[in-house]
């Protein structure tokens, strides 16, 4: 449960940061909304990749 909450918190943080930066740069609310939606998986994806690379070989599937 904690992993899911952490994943969601990182996704929301990433979306907020992407939307804020886009709005400051372009001044368009629609473009900021699309950047926020696109940013939903940026930070959690980085965390997932880092964890999968750091996992011991015996724990990996395949």
N, C-alpha and C positions, 0 to 999 in steps of 0.2 A: 504494500500500500504506500509506503514511504517513497518507493522508487517512482510510482505513478505520480504522486504529488510533486516530487522534485522535477520530473519531466515536464509536467504542466506548468510549474512555476518558471522553469527556464524558457519554455515556449512563449509564455506571456511576456516575460522580460525582454526576450528577443524581439517580439512583435512591437512592443512599445518603443524600444530603441530604434528599430528600423523606421517605424512610422514617424517618430519625432524628427529623426535626421532627414527624412524625405520631405517633411513639411517645412522644415527650416531651410532646406536647399531650394525647393521648387515653389513653395507657397500654395500648393494645390491640395485640398482636402481629399479629393478622389485618388490622387496619386499616392498620398500618404496612407490611405486605407489599403490600397493594393500592396504597397511596400510592407505594411504591417501583416497582411495575410501571407505574403511571400516569406516574411521573416519568422513565421510561427515555428518552422522546423530547423532554422539555421543553427542556433546554439544547442538544442538537444541533439541534433545530428552529429555535431562535433563531439559532444560528450559520449554518445553511443560508439562512435568510431574509436575514440581514445580508450574507452573501456574494453572494447573488443580487441584492440591491439595489445593492451596491457594484460589481458587474461592469460593465464598459464596455458601451455599447449595441450595439456591433458584435459582441460575444461572445454576446449573448443570442439564443436561438432564438425565432423568431416575429416 
